[in-house]
């Protein structure tokens, strides 16, 4: 096991009816900014429940946080926070809204241009406004971590930052609020959570038995419950299992004490920034090829994955590995997320542009062994056509 | 899945060499009280490393915290804290030292007799001194939770309390510091952690798939690594896996959203208070009989335990259940912890006294279904002879 420093102070209020607890979670007397997206919360009852719970608080609104939240939009929110002397933020939505709120929370208290937060990956954050989250879309884990990804539309750049100052104070997870999610978002969410686990699990063994068992438990749960969320969308326990799994997939726990990869995510970010694929779509496209290309470095864990997650025990090693990767691909497809670049209209000619931006962003030595060079990234993308 | 409220702000600094991080974890300028036990930390190098890291801090000492820490001893520590205006506590030791430090932290700031903390199970705690922990004995999980158990020697009472005010601010877990533990403490620690998982796992199904998988992962790890800690005491990864497992066994995570039992612990506490058995010895004695007596209420989870933890799939249900319980007993014995009351010199005539104190402490309806009456407790103890 590797040394680690684990810290996660976010309080999780989980279950049906928990939105009402906002009344006591949001500090009395706070000037609250409600941050949300495109308005789906106005149709599924979440907005009304939130506002009812906040009766007695001073609440302003900022709507219009887009998927892959943009610096341009978030800067308008920061202007509003400063002008209206907001001192508490409440993110209501999915990972994009929560990621955006983290940027608003830190950016509003920064003296320099908030874009520097992305350039410095959060190292220049010294303070952030306190905030909470009401999660409506299980996927990214942002509700219980200190990371955020923001896109600058003008320059097609998508960068991440981390800071212990931007843990949500609390997150409310009510699985019944996810019944009405569009099929595409359900599938994306499950694939996203699956990929998060894989980035922390599918590296090389360091004899971290608990982390491995936990990661495998999350993968097995997604495999068991994901398809049910599509076939039986109003099953509370299915939604609850997916929601809690997605949170635990990226709250720092399974990644503590083990090597991590994240090369799939880095290439995926560029595909989203350049060609506007959904985040999960990019992961479903890149990850299978990433594992095939890097099979030797990941052999031991691929075999463990094959046995413990897919129950593949027969045949020679390479057969089991290929079967496990194929099963993963089939699972992504079963969740409605296509796994080839061609499925999204991309062709061989579109790969060069990805490599240009990977180079520009210094993504030259990615992965747990820092051996994912531009040449490897090219091979992965070509295999994903 | 049941609704839950999960919150755990303790920072974990894990790995070899982490004691040095005390230098920055303990606030500059704090008046620190080092709280420890019988002096083993003076022989294994921990004391010297701690003092070296705290050079530059004002450090007082309180030693002599005993196994099953006593109110009487802890009140002397509280007197010292008040007299010397201590404002930060550092527990260095195992669960007893950390439990005791929680009581000191809360009791020192209480206006009434600190024993009321035990009588009220922590409900009267409004503030506590901040404290950290350096763990030397993986077992109780106290290093990352908000619970504590204190014994009043004069009255043979052993009570628990909980409060979100008594989470350690940080806990340092260096597995290499556990190499020198006596065999008895290694065995006790593994059995204690195993029992903690079981109290939260072995109830009835609520379709909480992640919690079940996590619990099973912890049990499997203890089964795989526990015996190695006895046969190969200087294996770092073995010690690391046991240490992190014991912490995760009782940090609130696997118990969030599921029913919990704890009847074994309640009877065990009385056995320790009356007859001075080690805590883990009481669990090893009581738990197998507890599962046998309450087999019907726990049938579904016992079958899951048999299959997933012990790989028992053949034969009829009752055969599989009995085999799983027997395997658990054999595992406890393999860890050097005897599983019969008779192994500790206790006889049928000693059972009545246990029932008298269970009744006195109102332990009349224990367990996840509140159906562990005094009659059930008697049956469990008789079966444990």
Interface residues (C-beta under 8 A of the other chain):
Chain A: X1 X2 X3 X4 X5 X6 X7 X8 X9 X10 X11 X12 X13 X14 X15 X16 X17 X18 X175 X206 X207 X208 X209 X210 X213 X214 X216 X217 X218 X220 X221 X224 X225 X237 X240 X241 X244 X245 X248 X253 X256 X257
Chain B: X1 X2 X3 X4 X5 X6 X7 X8 X9 X10 X11 X12 X13 X14 X15 X16 X17 X18 X175 X206 X207 X208 X209 X210 X213 X214 X216 X217 X218 X220 X221 X224 X225 X237 X240 X241 X244 X245 X248 X253 X256 X257
